[in-house]
């Protein structure tokens, strides 16, 4: 049976607002849920990226060896780490140019890794909370051991931004230490 135009007239009732309200609430709920899902996915991606970075670092012999070299240099009272900021082997290291270059490369390797980590945190690629829990002491100690090198390298190269993100991260973490359990 066909419907004629007279049957399609909407009758005004006090409940005409119900359908649009339900549609609006449903749309708002869907938008909120989508936003929270995207935010959660981003957080999980940052944590996964941070975990992958640390897994690669732990198994990396080059980083492990570079860290050992820096600790060795720092422990030796006769060594001034600033000399490794120069591009050429100093005269007092003549005959040991290979060892000098190895130390220079070790310092650059470990600082570049930590600069990469800091830039990743700054740009929300890596999860800072997770990395702080894993690397807090190492980051603070590394800056303490290499601060003179970094300052001298900046002076020598004329680039005052060398390792700045690593330095900022370390200093920020130092001002806000990890919370211990049971405190």
matplotlib code that plots the C-alpha trace (Angstrom):
import matplotlib.pyplot as plt

x = [0.0, 1.6, 2.1, 0.8, 2.3, -0.3, 0.8, 4.5, 3.7, 5.7, 3.7, 5.4, 5.8, 7.7, 10.1, 11.5, 14.8, 15.5, 16.8, 19.2, 20.5, 21.1, 23.0, 25.1, 26.0, 26.8, 29.1, 30.8, 31.3, 32.8, 35.2, 36.4, 36.9, 38.8, 41.0, 41.8, 42.5, 45.0, 46.6, 47.0, 48.4, 51.0, 52.0, 52.4, 54.5, 56.8, 57.2, 57.9, 60.4, 62.2, 62.3, 63.7, 66.4, 67.5, 67.5, 69.8, 72.0, 72.4, 73.5, 75.7, 79.4, 80.5, 78.5, 79.6, 83.3, 82.9, 81.3, 84.2, 86.8, 85.1, 84.9, 88.6, 89.5, 87.4, 89.1, 92.6, 93.7, 96.4, 94.0, 92.2, 89.3, 89.4, 92.4, 90.1, 88.0, 90.9, 91.0, 94.7, 96.6, 98.6, 102.4, 102.4, 100.5, 102.9, 103.4, 100.0, 97.9, 95.8, 94.8, 94.0, 91.8, 90.0, 89.3, 88.0, 85.7, 84.5, 83.6, 81.8, 80.0, 78.5, 77.7, 76.0, 73.9, 72.8, 72.1, 70.0, 68.1, 67.6, 66.3, 64.0, 62.6, 62.2, 60.3, 58.1, 59.6, 60.7, 58.9, 60.8, 59.5, 60.5, 64.0, 64.5, 63.8, 66.3, 69.0, 68.9, 72.2, 74.0, 72.8, 73.7, 77.1, 78.0, 77.4, 79.5, 82.3, 82.2, 81.2, 84.7, 85.0, 81.6, 82.5, 86.0, 84.4, 82.0, 84.8, 87.0, 84.3, 82.5, 79.2, 77.6, 74.8, 76.9, 75.2, 72.9, 69.8, 71.8, 73.0, 69.5, 68.0, 70.7, 70.4, 66.6, 66.7, 69.3, 66.9, 64.1, 65.6, 63.9, 61.5, 62.6, 60.2, 58.9, 59.4]
y = [0.0, 3.3, 6.1, 9.5, 12.8, 13.5, 10.5, 11.8, 14.9, 14.8, 15.6, 17.8, 16.2, 17.0, 14.1, 15.3, 16.1, 12.4, 11.1, 14.0, 13.8, 10.1, 10.6, 13.4, 11.4, 8.4, 10.5, 12.1, 8.7, 7.3, 10.3, 10.0, 6.2, 6.8, 9.4, 7.2, 4.3, 6.3, 7.7, 4.2, 2.9, 5.7, 4.9, 1.2, 2.1, 4.3, 1.6, -1.0, 1.2, 1.9, -1.8, -2.6, 0.1, -1.3, -4.8, -3.8, -1.8, -4.7, -7.1, -4.6, -5.4, -2.0, -0.1, -2.4, -1.9, 1.8, 2.1, 0.1, 2.4, 5.5, 4.1, 3.2, 6.7, 8.2, 6.0, 7.0, 10.1, 10.7, 11.0, 14.2, 13.2, 16.6, 15.6, 13.2, 16.1, 17.1, 15.6, 14.8, 12.6, 14.9, 14.7, 12.9, 10.0, 9.5, 5.8, 5.0, 6.6, 3.5, 3.5, 7.2, 6.8, 3.8, 5.9, 8.8, 6.5, 4.9, 8.3, 9.4, 6.0, 6.1, 9.8, 9.5, 6.6, 8.6, 11.6, 9.4, 8.2, 11.8, 13.0, 10.0, 10.9, 14.6, 13.7, 11.1, 8.2, 6.5, 6.2, 8.4, 6.7, 3.3, 4.4, 6.4, 3.3, 1.3, 3.9, 6.5, 5.8, 5.2, 8.4, 10.5, 8.8, 9.1, 12.9, 13.2, 11.2, 13.1, 16.6, 18.0, 16.2, 17.6, 21.1, 20.9, 19.3, 22.2, 24.7, 22.9, 22.3, 25.6, 23.6, 24.6, 22.1, 18.9, 16.4, 19.1, 16.8, 14.2, 16.8, 18.3, 14.9, 13.9, 17.2, 16.9, 13.4, 14.4, 17.1, 14.6, 11.3, 8.0, 7.2, 4.3, 1.6, 2.0, 5.7]
z = [0.0, -1.1, 1.4, 0.5, 1.4, 4.0, 6.1, 6.3, 8.3, 11.5, 14.6, 17.1, 20.5, 23.6, 22.8, 19.4, 21.1, 22.1, 18.8, 18.1, 21.6, 21.4, 18.1, 19.6, 22.7, 20.6, 18.4, 21.3, 23.0, 19.8, 19.4, 23.0, 22.7, 19.4, 21.0, 24.0, 21.8, 19.7, 22.8, 24.3, 21.0, 20.9, 24.5, 23.8, 20.6, 22.7, 25.3, 22.6, 20.9, 24.2, 25.1, 21.6, 22.0, 25.4, 24.1, 21.2, 23.6, 26.1, 23.4, 21.7, 22.2, 20.8, 23.4, 26.2, 25.2, 24.8, 28.3, 29.8, 28.1, 29.4, 32.9, 32.7, 31.5, 34.3, 37.0, 35.9, 37.7, 35.1, 32.3, 31.3, 29.1, 27.4, 25.3, 23.4, 22.1, 19.8, 16.3, 16.5, 18.9, 21.3, 21.3, 24.7, 23.1, 20.2, 19.6, 20.9, 18.2, 17.7, 21.4, 21.3, 18.3, 19.9, 23.0, 20.8, 19.0, 22.2, 23.7, 20.5, 20.2, 23.7, 23.6, 20.2, 21.5, 24.5, 22.3, 20.1, 23.3, 24.5, 21.1, 20.9, 24.3, 23.4, 20.3, 22.0, 20.1, 23.3, 26.6, 29.1, 32.3, 31.1, 30.0, 33.2, 35.2, 33.1, 32.4, 35.2, 36.9, 33.7, 32.1, 35.2, 35.6, 31.9, 31.9, 35.1, 33.4, 30.0, 30.9, 30.4, 27.1, 25.9, 26.9, 25.2, 22.1, 21.8, 22.1, 19.5, 17.0, 17.4, 17.7, 21.0, 20.6, 20.6, 22.9, 24.3, 24.4, 26.3, 28.7, 29.3, 29.8, 32.3, 34.2, 34.3, 35.6, 38.2, 39.5, 39.7, 40.9, 40.7, 43.5, 45.6, 46.7, 50.2, 50.4]

ax = plt.figure().add_subplot(projection="3d")
ax.plot(x, y, z, "-o")
ax.set_aspect("equal")
plt.show()
